[in-house]
Amino acid sequence: MEFDIIEMTEEELLALSTVQMRLLRTAQQDKNELTSELERDKQTFYNIVLSAGMLNSSLYTDKCAELDAEYEKQVEILKDNLVYNLSLNVPTADDDKPSGGGDEEPGYIVDYSLSYLDRYQIVRNYYMSIPDAAERLNLFMADTTAQNYLGQYYYTLQNLFEQYV
């Protein structure tokens, strides 16, 4: 996959953690979808203008400029969100780890200011991205951070994952 949403060197790409790489891939896929949508919208509007016999009008170029501006705005939002999310997931040095055990680096953002329902959804979405149900369950059951992070919701999510096996 080619990453053109933000400029990164090959060394920077190789230094990304798994979570950061997933964030980058997701943002790139979203940008690619926006690009496809822009092209479809332009083609649709071109066909409408052509069938109405108004091709010599500035209507098409004005609409294209409007669509391009909206596209650039959406891509800029994606970039800003990506940079922010990547900064949240900067790997820490071994001596910077908080005490209390847990996994070295969970694949999801751990934010105790969120409600338990939001935490549940974040962890569920992360583990549901793992296609193999047995692997998903094994990884989840080994995740001590999730046990502490989810509280009573941990067993609800465990039951959900067991149903897929």
LINRAGI-V865496 format. One record per residue. N is the residue number from 1. SS is DSSP state (hx for helix, st for strand, lp for the rest). D_FIRST is the distance of its C-alpha to the first C-alpha in whole Angstrom. Layout:
n: {N:N}
ss: {SS:SS}
d_first: {D_FIRST:D_FIRST}
This chain:
n: {1:2:3:4:5:6:7:8:9:10:11:12:13:14:15:16:17:18:19:20:21:22:23:24:25:26:27:28:29:30:31:32:33:34:35:36:37:38:39:40:41:42:43:44:45:46:47:48:49:50:51:52:53:54:55:56:57:58:59:60:61:62:63:64:65:66:67:68:69:70:71:72:73:74:75:76:77:78:79:80:81:82:83:84:85:86:87:88:89:90:91:92:93:94:95:96:97:98:99:100:101:102:103:104:105:106:107:108:109:110:111:112:113:114:115:116:117:118:119:120:121:122:123:124:125:126:127:128:129:130:131:132:133:134:135:136:137:138:139:140:141:142:143:144:145:146:147:148:149:150:151:152:153:154:155:156:157:158:159:160:161:162:163:164:165}
ss: {lp:lp:lp:lp:lp:lp:lp:lp:lp:hx:hx:hx:hx:hx:lp:lp:lp:hx:hx:hx:hx:hx:hx:hx:hx:hx:hx:hx:hx:hx:hx:hx:hx:hx:hx:hx:hx:hx:hx:hx:hx:hx:hx:hx:hx:hx:hx:hx:hx:hx:hx:lp:lp:lp:lp:lp:lp:lp:hx:hx:hx:hx:hx:hx:hx:hx:hx:hx:hx:hx:hx:hx:hx:hx:hx:hx:hx:hx:hx:hx:hx:hx:hx:hx:hx:hx:hx:hx:lp:lp:lp:lp:lp:hx:hx:hx:lp:lp:lp:lp:lp:lp:lp:lp:lp:lp:lp:lp:lp:lp:lp:lp:lp:lp:lp:hx:hx:hx:hx:hx:hx:hx:hx:hx:hx:hx:hx:hx:lp:lp:lp:lp:hx:hx:hx:hx:hx:hx:hx:hx:hx:hx:lp:hx:hx:hx:hx:hx:hx:hx:lp:lp:hx:hx:hx:hx:hx:hx:hx:hx:hx:hx:hx:hx:lp}
d_first: {0:4:6:10:12:13:14:13:14:13:16:15:12:14:17:15:17:15:16:15:11:12:13:11:8:11:12:9:9:13:13:11:14:16:15:16:19:20:20:22:24:25:26:28:30:30:32:34:35:36:38:40:41:40:37:39:39:37:36:33:32:33:31:28:28:29:26:24:26:25:21:21:23:21:18:20:21:17:17:20:20:17:19:22:20:18:22:23:21:22:23:27:29:31:34:33:32:35:38:38:36:33:29:28:25:24:21:22:24:28:30:34:35:33:35:35:33:31:30:30:28:25:26:26:22:21:23:22:18:19:20:22:26:28:25:25:28:29:26:28:32:31:30:33:31:31:34:36:33:34:38:39:36:34:37:36:32:33:35:32:30:33:33:30:31}
